[in-house]
Amino acid sequence: MKRLASMLLSAFVAINILFADERPKSLIKVEYSETTKSHLTSEGDTIMTKYDFILQVAPGYSCYYNPRTYYVDSLMHDPVGKLVYDQVNVDALNEAVSSGKSYFEILEKNGMMSESARIDFKDFDTGIIQVWDRAGDRYRYNVAMADLVWEIGDSIKNILGYECLNAVADYHGRKWHAWFAPDIPVQDGPWQLCGLPGLIMEAETCDGLFKFEIKGLQQSEEVLKSVFDQDKYFDSNRKAFLKMKNYGRQNRASQIGAMTGGQVNLENRRTTYFDLIETDYH
């Protein structure tokens, strides 16, 4: 673990085995729901998003990704799938024009609306998490697992029939409460959460803005997912990326206005965004 600091300061090094022709096969597949309190509207309503994620766990590695986004991306990279995707988009646009419905809601109903673009790869041998995400452009950066230090408590909770213990940790600006199952000997969990002696089944920030809940788990022999168009990603670091992501959210209205020549004006929708899942980039 002492070598992590120097590794993070070095140039970005891909986890080559994850992107080789023969990627490792997962042993288990875990389904999570990820709930986020996103922002407040001008009327004071709290807007929440709830996305499904999958954690693939292989010996020494894991991959955490959004299956809806991965499905849409896979269509875009298949000749036949691209034709299907394009036709659904045309149909959605025609329906939106004729009915007055939201184009994006129609895409979502048809399963063609991307959700979270974030993919987290964990390499337990090096103690490094590789994050691939988008903030306008596409970026990738490394995070050290050593940043996360848990304190295990003595409370017990039953989740999916497993007796789970609680643990707390301060991580990148937020305090987390987690429940893990010692009977599932996997030191992993949703997002970047890991390092407990058992699979993390549930986790939530103390302010209630972010929550992960397990939906199910099963044995699996699927190969770990890879990232499409890796050569289009820019190397970055965590805090720089989060600053860009937050700037994009806070200035979304003016950016849309500029891109549409003022035809779309969102300035009257006073949106108050809650902070990102990590807050120490300020």
One Martini backbone bead per residue (centre of mass of N, CA, C, O) as a GRO file, in nm:
protein
  282
    1MET     BB    1   0.051   0.065  -0.012
    2LYS     BB    2   0.301   0.267  -0.027
    3ARG     BB    3   0.294   0.289  -0.360
    4LEU     BB    4   0.040   0.465  -0.434
    5ALA     BB    5   0.135   0.758  -0.450
    6SER     BB    6   0.340   0.719  -0.687
    7MET     BB    7   0.134   0.598  -0.887
    8LEU     BB    8  -0.055   0.853  -0.904
    9LEU     BB    9   0.184   1.044  -1.016
   10SER     BB   10   0.188   0.896  -1.250
   11ALA     BB   11   0.112   0.788  -1.527
   12PHE     BB   12  -0.130   0.656  -1.699
   13VAL     BB   13  -0.236   0.315  -1.627
   14ALA     BB   14  -0.358   0.052  -1.760
   15ILE     BB   15  -0.560  -0.233  -1.723
   16ASN     BB   16  -0.480  -0.455  -1.945
   17ILE     BB   17  -0.654  -0.708  -1.875
   18LEU     BB   18  -0.934  -0.561  -1.921
   19PHE     BB   19  -0.847  -0.499  -2.250
   20ALA     BB   20  -0.816  -0.761  -2.348
   21ASP     BB   21  -0.928  -1.023  -2.523
   22GLU     BB   22  -0.897  -1.174  -2.232
   23ARG     BB   23  -1.104  -1.133  -1.999
   24PRO     BB   24  -1.210  -1.160  -1.702
   25LYS     BB   25  -1.411  -1.354  -1.505
   26SER     BB   26  -1.680  -1.363  -1.329
   27LEU     BB   27  -1.834  -1.481  -1.025
   28ILE     BB   28  -2.013  -1.224  -0.966
   29LYS     BB   29  -2.339  -1.054  -0.970
   30VAL     BB   30  -2.436  -0.719  -0.881
   31GLU     BB   31  -2.728  -0.543  -0.783
   32TYR     BB   32  -2.798  -0.190  -0.800
   33SER     BB   33  -2.920   0.099  -0.645
   34GLU     BB   34  -2.901   0.458  -0.734
   35THR     BB   35  -2.960   0.729  -0.516
   36THR     BB   36  -3.032   1.082  -0.598
   37LYS     BB   37  -3.021   1.407  -0.481
   38SER     BB   38  -2.994   1.659  -0.703
   39HIS     BB   39  -3.235   1.896  -0.685
   40LEU     BB   40  -3.385   2.216  -0.684
   41THR     BB   41  -3.648   2.382  -0.759
   42SER     BB   42  -3.820   2.679  -0.782
   43GLU     BB   43  -4.055   2.525  -0.599
   44GLY     BB   44  -3.891   2.315  -0.395
   45ASP     BB   45  -3.831   2.054  -0.537
   46THR     BB   46  -3.713   1.727  -0.517
   47ILE     BB   47  -3.476   1.575  -0.721
   48MET     BB   48  -3.461   1.236  -0.836
   49THR     BB   49  -3.238   0.964  -0.889
   50LYS     BB   50  -3.267   0.620  -1.040
   51TYR     BB   51  -3.021   0.374  -1.079
   52ASP     BB   52  -2.877   0.107  -1.235
   53PHE     BB   53  -2.630  -0.135  -1.125
   54ILE     BB   54  -2.319  -0.321  -1.189
   55LEU     BB   55  -2.127  -0.580  -1.026
   56GLN     BB   56  -1.823  -0.718  -1.119
   57VAL     BB   57  -1.659  -1.016  -0.989
   58ALA     BB   58  -1.317  -1.081  -0.987
   59PRO     BB   59  -1.010  -1.191  -0.960
   60GLY     BB   60  -0.877  -0.877  -0.851
   61TYR     BB   61  -1.150  -0.764  -0.986
   62SER     BB   62  -1.369  -0.487  -1.103
   63CYS     BB   63  -1.705  -0.380  -1.228
   64TYR     BB   64  -1.882  -0.059  -1.254
   65TYR     BB   65  -2.209  -0.025  -1.412
   66ASN     BB   66  -2.439   0.094  -1.655
   67PRO     BB   67  -2.656  -0.090  -1.845
   68ARG     BB   68  -2.796   0.121  -2.020
   69THR     BB   69  -2.547   0.266  -2.133
   70TYR     BB   70  -2.407   0.014  -2.244
   71TYR     BB   71  -2.627  -0.058  -2.448
   72VAL     BB   72  -2.619   0.200  -2.616
   73ASP     BB   73  -2.316   0.187  -2.686
   74SER     BB   74  -2.329  -0.091  -2.829
   75LEU     BB   75  -2.512   0.001  -3.059
   76MET     BB   76  -2.313   0.227  -3.169
   77HIS     BB   77  -2.092  -0.035  -3.225
   78ASP     BB   78  -2.318  -0.150  -3.426
   79PRO     BB   79  -2.445  -0.162  -3.732
   80VAL     BB   80  -2.732  -0.263  -3.660
   81GLY     BB   81  -2.773  -0.103  -3.395
   82LYS     BB   82  -2.750   0.179  -3.525
   83LEU     BB   83  -3.009   0.160  -3.692
   84VAL     BB   84  -3.198   0.125  -3.455
   85TYR     BB   85  -3.122   0.382  -3.303
   86ASP     BB   86  -3.191   0.586  -3.529
   87GLN     BB   87  -3.491   0.508  -3.557
   88VAL     BB   88  -3.579   0.571  -3.269
   89ASN     BB   89  -3.506   0.871  -3.286
   90VAL     BB   90  -3.696   0.947  -3.516
   91ASP     BB   91  -3.958   0.852  -3.381
   92ALA     BB   92  -3.932   1.033  -3.130
   93LEU     BB   93  -3.935   1.303  -3.279
   94ASN     BB   94  -4.209   1.270  -3.419
   95GLU     BB   95  -4.375   1.227  -3.160
   96ALA     BB   96  -4.302   1.496  -3.025
   97VAL     BB   97  -4.421   1.682  -3.246
   98SER     BB   98  -4.720   1.554  -3.254
   99SER     BB   99  -4.771   1.543  -2.916
  100GLY     BB  100  -4.569   1.713  -2.710
  101LYS     BB  101  -4.369   1.536  -2.608
  102SER     BB  102  -4.090   1.417  -2.470
  103TYR     BB  103  -3.812   1.305  -2.616
  104PHE     BB  104  -3.666   1.184  -2.364
  105GLU     BB  105  -3.907   1.017  -2.258
  106ILE     BB  106  -3.930   0.837  -2.507
  107LEU     BB  107  -3.649   0.715  -2.495
  108GLU     BB  108  -3.678   0.596  -2.212
  109LYS     BB  109  -3.921   0.409  -2.276
  110ASN     BB  110  -3.732   0.261  -2.512
  111GLY     BB  111  -3.430   0.225  -2.384
  112MET     BB  112  -3.238   0.495  -2.517
  113MET     BB  113  -3.142   0.627  -2.244
  114SER     BB  114  -2.892   0.751  -2.103
  115GLU     BB  115  -2.710   0.772  -1.811
  116SER     BB  116  -2.453   0.673  -1.663
  117ALA     BB  117  -2.096   0.700  -1.764
  118ARG     BB  118  -1.981   0.554  -1.530
  119ILE     BB  119  -1.667   0.370  -1.467
  120ASP     BB  120  -1.545   0.117  -1.234
  121PHE     BB  121  -1.212   0.005  -1.175
  122LYS     BB  122  -1.072  -0.262  -0.989
  123ASP     BB  123  -0.734  -0.307  -0.842
  124PHE     BB  124  -0.620  -0.503  -0.581
  125ASP     BB  125  -0.312  -0.522  -0.623
  126THR     BB  126  -0.271  -0.191  -0.642
  127GLY     BB  127  -0.511  -0.008  -0.522
  128ILE     BB  128  -0.680   0.075  -0.787
  129ILE     BB  129  -0.901   0.319  -0.932
  130GLN     BB  130  -1.074   0.338  -1.235
  131VAL     BB  131  -1.207   0.629  -1.395
  132TRP     BB  132  -1.487   0.666  -1.621
  133ASP     BB  133  -1.594   0.980  -1.769
  134ARG     BB  134  -1.821   1.270  -1.801
  135ALA     BB  135  -1.752   1.636  -1.900
  136GLY     BB  136  -1.838   1.651  -2.201
  137ASP     BB  137  -1.593   1.508  -2.202
  138ARG     BB  138  -1.355   1.250  -2.174
  139TYR     BB  139  -1.247   1.075  -1.873
  140ARG     BB  140  -0.949   0.969  -1.678
  141TYR     BB  141  -0.879   0.821  -1.347
  142ASN     BB  142  -0.726   0.792  -1.028
  143VAL     BB  143  -0.777   0.589  -0.727
  144ALA     BB  144  -0.726   0.530  -0.388
  145MET     BB  145  -0.815   0.292  -0.160
  146ALA     BB  146  -0.665   0.429   0.089
  147ASP     BB  147  -0.883   0.665   0.130
  148LEU     BB  148  -1.044   0.421   0.265
  149VAL     BB  149  -1.160   0.417   0.612
  150TRP     BB  150  -1.285   0.192   0.838
  151GLU     BB  151  -1.546   0.158   1.098
  152ILE     BB  152  -1.649  -0.099   1.293
  153GLY     BB  153  -1.934  -0.217   1.423
  154ASP     BB  154  -2.230  -0.381   1.614
  155SER     BB  155  -2.445  -0.373   1.417
  156ILE     BB  156  -2.752  -0.532   1.289
  157LYS     BB  157  -2.859  -0.646   0.952
  158ASN     BB  158  -3.108  -0.758   0.730
  159ILE     BB  159  -3.003  -0.864   0.390
  160LEU     BB  160  -3.118  -1.094   0.189
  161GLY     BB  161  -3.057  -1.298   0.448
  162TYR     BB  162  -2.819  -1.129   0.560
  163GLU     BB  163  -2.583  -1.071   0.801
  164CYS     BB  164  -2.514  -0.736   0.891
  165LEU     BB  165  -2.269  -0.493   0.921
  166ASN     BB  166  -2.142  -0.198   1.037
  167ALA     BB  167  -2.004   0.111   0.883
  168VAL     BB  168  -1.762   0.384   0.884
  169ALA     BB  169  -1.679   0.681   0.671
  170ASP     BB  170  -1.446   0.909   0.541
  171TYR     BB  171  -1.506   1.034   0.195
  172HIS     BB  172  -1.433   1.294   0.012
  173GLY     BB  173  -1.639   1.476   0.225
  174ARG     BB  174  -1.800   1.217   0.326
  175LYS     BB  175  -2.029   1.037   0.521
  176TRP     BB  176  -2.046   0.681   0.574
  177HIS     BB  177  -2.296   0.421   0.570
  178ALA     BB  178  -2.258   0.065   0.618
  179TRP     BB  179  -2.342  -0.269   0.486
  180PHE     BB  180  -2.209  -0.596   0.557
  181ALA     BB  181  -2.126  -0.939   0.438
  182PRO     BB  182  -1.932  -1.189   0.570
  183ASP     BB  183  -2.057  -1.437   0.394
  184ILE     BB  184  -1.934  -1.247   0.161
  185PRO     BB  185  -1.597  -1.279   0.048
  186VAL     BB  186  -1.607  -0.950  -0.052
  187GLN     BB  187  -1.405  -0.650  -0.092
  188ASP     BB  188  -1.682  -0.499  -0.195
  189GLY     BB  189  -1.874  -0.252  -0.402
  190PRO     BB  190  -2.012   0.026  -0.470
  191TRP     BB  191  -1.838   0.197  -0.664
  192GLN     BB  192  -1.567   0.290  -0.437
  193LEU     BB  193  -1.661   0.081  -0.240
  194CYS     BB  194  -1.438  -0.079  -0.001
  195GLY     BB  195  -1.255  -0.300   0.238
  196LEU     BB  196  -1.443  -0.508   0.352
  197PRO     BB  197  -1.531  -0.822   0.521
  198GLY     BB  198  -1.746  -0.784   0.278
  199LEU     BB  199  -2.021  -0.724   0.116
  200ILE     BB  200  -2.172  -0.439   0.009
  201MET     BB  201  -2.525  -0.375   0.043
  202GLU     BB  202  -2.518  -0.085   0.193
  203ALA     BB  203  -2.527   0.283   0.135
  204GLU     BB  204  -2.495   0.610   0.313
  205THR     BB  205  -2.527   0.925   0.361
  206CYS     BB  206  -2.585   1.132   0.631
  207ASP     BB  207  -2.770   1.335   0.436
  208GLY     BB  208  -2.927   1.148   0.208
  209LEU     BB  209  -2.822   1.195  -0.104
  210PHE     BB  210  -2.685   0.899  -0.096
  211LYS     BB  211  -2.769   0.563  -0.235
  212PHE     BB  212  -2.711   0.210  -0.178
  213GLU     BB  213  -2.881  -0.088  -0.313
  214ILE     BB  214  -2.947  -0.407  -0.306
  215LYS     BB  215  -3.117  -0.647  -0.537
  216GLY     BB  216  -2.889  -0.864  -0.626
  217LEU     BB  217  -2.738  -1.201  -0.663
  218GLN     BB  218  -2.497  -1.391  -0.871
  219GLN     BB  219  -2.372  -1.608  -1.055
  220SER     BB  220  -2.079  -1.581  -1.285
  221GLU     BB  221  -1.921  -1.577  -1.642
  222GLU     BB  222  -1.865  -1.300  -1.714
  223VAL     BB  223  -1.707  -1.066  -1.863
  224LEU     BB  224  -1.558  -0.788  -1.831
  225LYS     BB  225  -1.608  -0.486  -1.897
  226SER     BB  226  -1.557  -0.235  -2.124
  227VAL     BB  227  -1.434   0.047  -2.312
  228PHE     BB  228  -1.532   0.268  -2.528
  229ASP     BB  229  -1.322   0.463  -2.685
  230GLN     BB  230  -1.039   0.507  -2.526
  231ASP     BB  231  -0.891   0.725  -2.721
  232LYS     BB  232  -1.116   0.961  -2.622
  233TYR     BB  233  -0.963   0.989  -2.357
  234PHE     BB  234  -0.868   1.191  -2.093
  235ASP     BB  235  -0.633   1.274  -1.880
  236SER     BB  236  -0.666   1.294  -1.521
  237ASN     BB  237  -0.804   1.416  -1.215
  238ARG     BB  238  -1.028   1.416  -0.976
  239LYS     BB  239  -1.058   1.724  -0.902
  240ALA     BB  240  -1.063   1.835  -1.189
  241PHE     BB  241  -1.311   1.683  -1.285
  242LEU     BB  242  -1.516   1.780  -1.067
  243LYS     BB  243  -1.500   2.076  -1.147
  244MET     BB  244  -1.611   2.038  -1.432
  245LYS     BB  245  -1.879   1.904  -1.354
  246ASN     BB  246  -1.988   2.134  -1.177
  247TYR     BB  247  -1.976   2.360  -1.386
  248GLY     BB  248  -2.174   2.232  -1.587
  249ARG     BB  249  -2.420   2.232  -1.399
  250GLN     BB  250  -2.425   2.542  -1.310
  251ASN     BB  251  -2.411   2.620  -1.651
  252ARG     BB  252  -2.636   2.490  -1.830
  253ALA     BB  253  -2.823   2.720  -1.923
  254SER     BB  254  -2.609   2.896  -2.075
  255GLN     BB  255  -2.511   2.670  -2.267
  256ILE     BB  256  -2.780   2.617  -2.409
  257GLY     BB  257  -2.823   2.905  -2.507
  258ALA     BB  258  -2.565   2.917  -2.683
  259MET     BB  259  -2.620   2.662  -2.867
  260THR     BB  260  -2.927   2.791  -2.952
  261GLY     BB  261  -2.927   3.109  -2.975
  262GLY     BB  262  -3.166   3.151  -2.746
  263GLN     BB  263  -3.413   2.947  -2.796
  264VAL     BB  264  -3.315   2.825  -2.518
  265ASN     BB  265  -3.454   2.906  -2.193
  266LEU     BB  266  -3.341   2.841  -1.840
  267GLU     BB  267  -3.317   3.089  -1.640
  268ASN     BB  268  -3.613   3.062  -1.500
  269ARG     BB  269  -3.484   2.793  -1.383
  270ARG     BB  270  -3.420   2.770  -1.059
  271THR     BB  271  -3.142   2.579  -0.981
  272THR     BB  272  -3.049   2.368  -0.699
  273TYR     BB  273  -2.760   2.212  -0.640
  274PHE     BB  274  -2.621   1.958  -0.524
  275ASP     BB  275  -2.362   1.809  -0.439
  276LEU     BB  276  -2.140   1.597  -0.490
  277ILE     BB  277  -2.026   1.294  -0.380
  278GLU     BB  278  -1.776   1.475  -0.392
  279THR     BB  279  -1.628   1.770  -0.197
  280ASP     BB  280  -1.291   1.806  -0.203
  281TYR     BB  281  -1.257   2.004  -0.471
  282HIS     BB  282  -1.281   2.305  -0.344
   0.00000   0.00000   0.00000
